Amino acid sequence: MTIGQIAGLIAAIAFVVLVLWIGWFLTKLVKNLADLSHNINDLTNELDNVLTNTNELLEDVNDKAEMITPAVQAIADVGQSVSDINDASRNFVDRINQRRQNRSAVSKVVTSFGQAAALGLFHRFKTRKQNDRQN
């Protein structure tokens, strides 16, 4: 056997090994792609179920939100009414306090007049009594 024949034999063996390795690699690749395709189908089915459940849940939440909206509006209206009542109460108390202050001032004036009138009557009575004694 010559060196050329030995080199050809080595090249032929290397080519056979390469072809066998490529065949083995392609077989594994096809098997993995088939598994991947099967897993993608399972994943797609699961995602469809999740999306369906999500849509049902979203519809349920929207329905409940629509039912709660009037209650929330009623609570807001009650809050506004309470605020209005508080404002009216403050105004009422302020008016009462202002009237009390006005009455207090008037009362002081009336009391002063009353005292002056009482002193005047007392003085007049005393003067009349003294006059009666002298006569």
C-alpha positions as CSV (number, residue, x, y, z in Angstrom):
1,M,0.0,0.0,0.0
2,T,1.3,3.3,-0.9
3,I,1.2,6.5,1.0
4,G,-1.5,7.9,-1.4
5,Q,-3.6,4.8,-0.8
6,I,-3.2,5.1,3.0
7,A,-4.2,8.8,2.8
8,G,-7.2,7.9,0.6
9,L,-8.2,5.2,3.1
10,I,-7.9,7.6,6.0
11,A,-9.9,10.2,4.1
12,A,-12.6,7.6,3.3
13,I,-12.8,6.5,6.9
14,A,-13.0,10.1,8.0
15,F,-15.7,10.7,5.5
16,V,-17.7,7.7,6.8
17,V,-17.2,8.8,10.4
18,L,-18.4,12.3,9.4
19,V,-21.4,11.0,7.5
20,L,-22.3,8.8,10.5
21,W,-21.8,11.7,12.9
22,I,-24.0,14.0,10.8
23,G,-26.7,11.3,10.6
24,W,-26.6,10.8,14.3
25,F,-26.7,14.6,14.9
26,L,-29.6,15.1,12.4
27,T,-31.5,12.3,14.1
28,K,-31.1,13.9,17.5
29,L,-32.0,17.3,16.1
30,V,-35.2,15.9,14.5
31,K,-36.2,14.2,17.8
32,N,-35.6,17.4,19.8
33,L,-37.5,19.5,17.2
34,A,-40.4,17.0,17.5
35,D,-40.3,17.2,21.3
36,L,-40.2,21.0,21.1
37,S,-43.1,21.1,18.7
38,H,-45.1,18.8,21.1
39,N,-44.2,21.0,24.0
40,I,-45.1,24.2,22.1
41,N,-48.5,22.7,21.4
42,D,-49.0,21.8,25.1
43,L,-47.9,25.3,26.0
44,T,-50.2,26.9,23.5
45,N,-53.2,24.9,24.9
46,E,-52.3,26.0,28.4
47,L,-52.0,29.6,27.3
48,D,-55.4,29.4,25.7
49,N,-56.8,28.1,29.0
50,V,-55.1,30.9,30.9
51,L,-56.4,33.5,28.5
52,T,-59.9,32.1,28.7
53,N,-59.8,32.2,32.5
54,T,-58.4,35.7,32.5
55,N,-61.1,36.9,30.2
56,E,-63.8,35.3,32.4
57,L,-62.2,36.9,35.5
58,L,-62.0,40.3,33.9
59,E,-65.7,40.1,32.9
60,D,-66.5,39.1,36.5
61,V,-64.5,42.0,37.9
62,N,-66.1,44.5,35.5
63,D,-69.6,43.2,36.4
64,K,-68.8,43.6,40.1
65,A,-67.3,47.0,39.5
66,E,-70.5,48.1,37.8
67,M,-72.6,46.8,40.8
68,I,-70.3,48.6,43.3
69,T,-70.2,51.9,41.4
70,P,-73.7,53.1,42.7
71,A,-72.7,52.2,46.3
72,V,-69.5,54.2,46.0
73,Q,-71.5,57.1,44.5
74,A,-74.0,56.9,47.3
75,I,-71.2,56.9,49.9
76,A,-69.7,59.9,48.2
77,D,-73.1,61.6,48.3
78,V,-73.4,60.8,52.0
79,G,-70.0,62.3,52.6
80,Q,-70.9,65.4,50.8
81,S,-74.2,65.7,52.8
82,V,-72.3,65.2,56.1
83,S,-69.9,68.0,55.0
84,D,-72.8,70.3,54.1
85,I,-74.4,69.5,57.5
86,N,-71.1,70.3,59.3
87,D,-70.9,73.6,57.4
88,A,-74.5,74.5,58.3
89,S,-73.9,73.5,61.9
90,R,-70.9,75.8,62.1
91,N,-72.8,78.7,60.6
92,F,-75.7,78.1,63.0
93,V,-73.3,78.0,66.0
94,D,-71.6,81.1,64.8
95,R,-74.9,83.0,64.5
96,I,-76.0,81.8,68.0
97,N,-72.7,83.0,69.4
98,Q,-73.0,86.4,67.6
99,R,-76.6,86.8,68.9
100,R,-75.4,85.9,72.4
101,Q,-72.7,88.5,72.2
102,N,-75.2,91.1,70.9
103,R,-77.6,90.2,73.6
104,S,-74.8,90.4,76.2
105,A,-74.1,93.9,75.0
106,V,-77.8,94.8,75.0
107,S,-78.1,93.2,78.4
108,K,-75.3,95.3,79.8
109,V,-76.9,98.4,78.4
110,V,-80.3,97.4,79.8
111,T,-78.7,96.5,83.2
112,S,-77.0,99.9,83.3
113,F,-80.2,101.6,82.5
114,G,-82.0,99.5,85.0
115,Q,-79.5,100.3,87.7
116,A,-79.6,104.0,86.8
117,A,-83.4,103.9,86.9
118,A,-83.4,102.1,90.2
119,L,-81.0,104.6,91.7
120,G,-83.0,107.4,90.3
121,L,-86.2,105.9,91.9
122,F,-84.4,105.3,95.1
123,H,-83.1,108.8,95.2
124,R,-86.5,110.2,94.3
125,F,-88.1,108.1,97.0
126,K,-85.5,109.2,99.5
127,T,-86.0,112.8,98.5
128,R,-89.7,112.6,98.7
129,K,-89.5,111.0,102.1
130,Q,-87.2,113.7,103.4
131,N,-89.6,116.3,101.9
132,D,-92.6,114.6,103.6
133,R,-90.7,114.7,107.0
134,Q,-89.9,118.4,106.6
135,N,-93.5,119.3,105.8
